[in-house]
Amino acid sequence: MTNYLYICTLFFANMKIKEIIDALEIFAPLPLQDGFDNAGLQVGLTDVEATGALLCLDVTEKVVQEAINMGINLIISHHPLMFRGYKSITGNDYTERCIMTAIRNEISIYSMHTNLDNAPNGVNFKMAEKLGLKDVRILCPKDYTTHVGRQRENETGNDSRFIAGAGVIGNLPDLMTETDFLKKVKKTFETGCVKHTRLTGRMISKVALCGGAGAFLLPNAVKENADVFITGEIKYHDYFYYENSILAAEIGHYESEQYTKEIIKSVLNENFPELLVELSKINTNPIKYL
């Protein structure tokens, strides 16, 4: 980024990090996150002006350095930097080093994890969009009205009912063979390999999916008569259990969620058109293919 662009960004943005977080939480409210999760503010202050936002899937030391090099003081990730509590911050692991470097350079870190997975038009809807699915709906819906809807009604004046949930299901525009569909998935998500249950010769029309570790939704996909279920991780024994009921395909955790950055960028561009928004160029996938 040139000095000129950096100066323009500072001049025109004129917004605090808190305002950016508020907009993100309207799109994907924190009460949507699962009980094990730790979405939300990870590090830093919010009552300061944002010089830009760097979007990533995972926060690593290289990503923090990338933000420093760009002069950006807000990192927005999908996966939380911290899942567990810390009794000391001494730089013993990459998480602690990221925390220390971020604080030293006055960088705030915010994460949108399972709240963005479960949100309408969130992670799973983006996956469906990439595959060209039609008539997409939530696979395992849940009524969050008590937690989210009434607050949203007060903020927007709209109906307080708020339905969100895990996974999505939709239809292909045209029938595809199992092999052709799996090749399409492999190309779309640029995965090193696609692991799947045995082929049965069925034609693929109805597709269920869930980003990340979504194998817990396999029973839902079978119940909805989906022809195939796609997710980032499937347990070994699930391949045996579901081989006769559905084509199950595993594409990798990182690969399934890689387009999450595009969702966050869209939200920020719509709400803050003057804000500098950059997609991290660091591939943080810890899994390599030979």
Phi, psi and omega per residue, in radians:
M1 nan 2.306 -3.135
T2 -1.293 2.805 3.087
N3 -1.068 -0.642 -3.136
Y4 -1.066 -0.807 3.141
L5 -1.105 -0.695 3.132
Y6 -1.092 -0.759 -3.139
I7 -1.133 -0.733 3.128
C8 -1.108 -0.678 -3.139
T9 -1.090 -0.779 3.124
L10 -1.095 -0.653 -3.048
F11 -1.281 -0.751 -3.010
F12 -1.563 -0.519 -3.060
A13 -1.079 -1.057 3.030
N14 0.801 0.843 3.117
M15 -2.420 2.636 -3.127
K16 -1.578 2.700 3.137
I17 -1.020 -0.597 3.128
K18 -1.030 -0.692 3.130
E19 -1.103 -0.687 3.128
I20 -1.139 -0.788 3.128
I21 -1.094 -0.706 3.118
D22 -1.018 -0.738 3.141
A23 -1.156 -0.700 3.124
L24 -1.136 -0.646 -3.097
E25 -1.386 -0.302 2.964
I26 -1.240 -0.699 3.131
F27 -1.236 -0.770 -3.113
A28 -2.344 1.434 -3.086
P29 -1.010 2.485 -3.122
L30 -1.034 -0.559 3.108
P31 -1.085 -0.191 3.099
L32 -1.352 -0.224 -3.082
Q33 -1.262 2.624 3.119
D34 -1.245 2.824 -3.031
G35 -1.076 -0.513 -3.105
F36 -1.394 -0.161 -2.884
D37 -1.477 2.968 3.114
N38 -2.470 0.842 3.108
A39 -1.231 2.821 3.130
G40 1.998 -2.832 -3.113
L41 -1.190 2.193 -3.128
Q42 -1.740 -0.771 -3.041
V43 -2.570 2.502 2.907
G44 1.737 -3.082 -3.092
L45 -1.825 2.691 3.140
T46 -1.970 -0.242 -3.109
D47 -1.576 0.747 3.103
V48 -2.308 2.710 -3.135
E49 -1.252 2.441 3.131
A50 -1.477 2.320 3.051
T51 -1.656 -0.034 -3.134
G52 2.631 3.032 3.127
A53 -2.322 2.280 3.075
L54 -1.861 2.166 -3.051
L55 -1.821 2.374 -3.098
C56 -2.625 2.906 3.042
L57 -1.474 -0.798 3.141
D58 -2.222 2.549 3.042
V59 -1.602 2.055 3.071
T60 -2.199 3.022 3.129
E61 -1.074 -0.639 3.119
K62 -1.158 -0.624 3.119
V63 -1.186 -0.751 3.096
V64 -1.062 -0.740 3.114
Q65 -1.136 -0.614 3.096
E66 -1.060 -0.760 3.107
A67 -1.106 -0.725 3.111
I68 -1.057 -0.802 -3.122
N69 -1.095 -0.530 -3.118
M70 -1.537 -0.147 -3.079
G71 1.288 0.466 -3.115
I72 -1.752 2.362 -3.071
N73 -1.943 0.271 3.076
L74 -2.432 2.123 3.035
I75 -1.885 2.251 3.088
I76 -2.048 2.051 -3.087
S77 -2.010 2.854 2.996
H78 -1.460 -1.011 3.134
H79 -1.379 2.304 3.101
P80 -1.079 2.503 3.052
L81 -1.172 -0.647 -3.085
M82 -2.062 2.142 3.028
F83 -1.864 -0.403 -3.087
R84 -2.165 2.855 3.129
G85 -1.348 2.668 3.110
Y86 -2.101 2.336 3.068
K87 -1.605 -0.291 3.084
S88 -2.697 2.665 3.082
I89 -2.104 1.742 -3.038
T90 -2.161 0.021 3.138
G91 1.498 0.349 -3.095
N92 -1.250 -0.501 3.120
D93 -2.336 3.069 -3.044
Y94 -1.138 -0.565 3.117
T95 -1.089 -0.836 3.135
E96 -1.102 -0.685 3.131
R97 -1.169 -0.649 3.076
C98 -1.112 -0.756 3.119
I99 -1.036 -0.851 -3.097
M100 -1.099 -0.775 -3.120
T101 -1.174 -0.703 3.133
A102 -1.099 -0.799 3.139
I103 -1.126 -0.742 -3.138
R104 -1.053 -0.564 -3.095
N105 -1.832 0.240 3.068
E106 0.977 0.791 3.111
I107 -1.852 2.278 3.069
S108 -1.645 2.542 3.138
I109 -2.193 2.229 -3.116
Y110 -2.259 2.448 -3.076
S111 -2.178 2.418 3.072
M112 -2.097 1.746 -3.019
H113 -1.888 -1.887 -3.055
T114 -1.190 -0.321 3.002
N115 -1.142 -0.597 3.081
L116 -1.390 -0.516 3.023
D117 -1.078 -0.768 -3.021
N118 -1.515 -0.181 -3.058
A119 -1.275 2.527 2.971
P120 -1.014 2.344 -3.094
N121 1.153 0.425 3.116
G122 -1.565 -2.588 -2.997
V123 -0.960 -0.815 -3.055
N124 -1.255 -0.581 3.072
F125 -1.163 -0.607 3.097
K126 -1.171 -0.719 3.072
M127 -1.033 -0.765 3.141
A128 -1.110 -0.685 3.110
E129 -1.083 -0.737 -3.135
K130 -1.108 -0.538 3.138
L131 -1.548 -0.069 3.117
G132 1.316 0.456 -3.114
L133 -1.255 2.607 3.116
K134 -1.989 2.801 3.084
D135 0.916 0.830 -3.065
V136 -1.358 2.355 3.085
R137 -2.489 2.893 -3.124
I138 -1.211 2.334 -3.111
L139 -1.293 -0.768 -3.124
C140 -2.216 1.406 -3.043
P141 -1.284 2.686 3.085
K142 -2.508 2.429 3.137
D143 -1.491 1.948 -3.141
Y144 -1.763 0.358 -3.030
T145 -0.963 -0.764 -3.101
T146 -1.052 -0.685 -3.044
H147 -1.535 -0.575 -2.970
V148 -2.100 -0.761 -2.957
G149 -1.023 -0.797 -3.088
R150 -1.159 -0.657 3.076
Q151 -1.104 -0.745 -3.140
R152 -1.158 -0.640 3.116
E153 -1.086 -0.712 3.122
N154 -1.144 -0.602 -3.082
E155 -1.404 -0.654 -2.999
T156 -1.997 -0.309 -3.088
G157 1.403 0.073 -3.133
N158 -1.520 3.025 3.097
D159 -0.929 2.367 -3.045
S160 -1.366 -0.199 -3.098
R161 -1.178 2.281 -3.086
F162 -2.365 1.883 3.140
I163 -1.848 2.209 3.091
A164 -2.462 -2.972 3.089
G165 2.696 -3.068 -2.985
A166 -1.653 2.425 3.059
G167 1.196 2.947 3.031
V168 -2.454 2.884 3.072
I169 -2.466 2.452 -3.125
G170 -2.772 -3.054 -3.054
N171 -2.097 2.520 2.999
L172 -1.285 2.578 3.082
P173 -1.080 -0.571 -3.135
D174 -2.435 2.648 3.089
L175 -1.077 2.537 3.085
M176 -2.366 2.626 3.006
T177 -1.236 2.814 3.125
E178 -1.021 -0.789 -3.094
T179 -1.131 -0.783 -3.140
D180 -1.123 -0.667 3.132
F181 -1.170 -0.760 3.132
L182 -1.115 -0.612 3.063
K183 -1.137 -0.667 3.096
K184 -1.112 -0.754 3.111
V185 -1.083 -0.805 -3.130
K186 -1.025 -0.752 -3.132
K187 -1.238 -0.748 -3.086
T188 -1.092 -0.722 -3.058
F189 -1.779 0.095 3.030
E190 0.855 0.811 -3.085
T191 -1.598 2.588 -3.137
G192 -1.141 -0.520 3.065
C193 -2.816 2.741 3.044
V194 -2.045 2.024 3.070
K195 -1.601 2.414 -3.066
H196 -2.665 2.837 3.034
T197 -1.230 2.990 -3.069
R198 -1.101 2.584 3.100
L199 -1.357 2.477 -3.090
T200 -2.085 -0.082 -3.121
G201 1.559 0.078 3.113
R202 -1.212 2.704 2.999
M203 -1.595 2.507 -3.073
I204 -1.728 2.169 3.086
S205 -2.289 -0.936 -3.104
K206 -1.672 2.168 -3.027
V207 -2.090 2.214 3.017
A208 -1.946 2.587 -3.122
L209 -2.738 2.832 3.058
C210 -2.737 2.230 3.107
G211 -1.219 2.720 3.087
G212 1.270 -2.495 -3.117
A213 -1.543 1.419 -2.999
G214 -1.898 0.240 -3.084
A215 -1.076 -0.337 3.120
F216 -1.106 -0.248 -3.139
L217 -1.648 0.040 3.116
L218 -0.966 -0.765 3.105
P219 -1.046 -0.634 3.120
N220 -1.152 -0.708 3.135
A221 -1.122 -0.722 3.115
V222 -1.137 -0.742 -3.141
K223 -1.074 -0.588 -3.141
E224 -1.504 0.111 3.113
N225 1.062 0.616 3.062
A226 -1.209 2.554 3.097
D227 -1.422 -0.475 -3.094
V228 -2.586 2.601 3.040
F229 -2.227 2.226 -3.115
I230 -2.010 2.351 3.060
T231 -2.697 3.116 -3.090
G232 -1.479 -0.520 -3.091
E233 -2.501 2.360 3.055
I234 -2.325 2.385 3.117
K235 -1.277 2.624 -3.084
Y236 -0.896 -0.877 -3.033
H237 -1.243 -0.349 3.066
D238 -1.129 -0.492 3.125
Y239 -1.108 -0.628 3.070
F240 -1.248 -0.825 -2.958
Y241 -1.155 -0.628 -3.027
Y242 -1.845 0.109 -2.992
E243 -1.124 -0.428 -3.134
N244 -1.696 -0.136 -3.041
S245 -1.896 -0.384 -3.086
I246 -2.865 2.628 2.976
L247 -1.424 1.999 3.141
A248 -1.869 2.312 -3.074
A249 -2.262 2.331 -3.118
E250 -1.959 2.119 -3.020
I251 -1.999 -0.026 -3.119
G252 1.808 2.395 -3.075
H253 -1.076 -0.927 -3.125
Y254 -1.053 -0.811 -3.081
E255 -1.057 -0.665 -3.090
S256 -1.222 -0.452 -3.049
E257 -1.931 0.121 -3.015
Q258 -1.093 -0.447 -3.094
Y259 -1.543 0.095 3.112
T260 -1.020 -0.618 3.138
K261 -1.009 -0.595 -3.126
E262 -1.143 -0.614 3.119
I263 -1.121 -0.866 -3.110
I264 -1.098 -0.707 3.126
K265 -1.065 -0.730 3.139
S266 -1.094 -0.742 3.118
V267 -1.095 -0.778 -3.121
L268 -1.179 -0.737 -3.135
N269 -1.108 -0.638 -3.138
E270 -1.212 -0.682 -3.070
N271 -1.581 -0.516 -3.070
F272 -2.386 1.267 -3.058
P273 -1.054 -0.381 -3.132
E274 -1.537 -0.187 -3.078
L275 -1.273 2.349 3.027
L276 -1.237 2.091 3.126
V277 -2.174 2.145 -3.119
E278 -2.129 2.434 3.002
L279 -1.568 2.261 3.132
S280 -1.033 2.429 3.102
K281 -1.647 0.065 -3.129
I282 -1.525 2.160 3.024
N283 -1.467 1.908 -3.038
T284 -1.658 0.134 -3.127
N285 -1.102 2.047 -3.129
P286 -1.371 -0.180 -3.103
I287 -1.699 2.233 -3.123
K288 -2.003 2.663 3.132
Y289 -2.016 2.377 3.132
L290 -1.524 nan nan
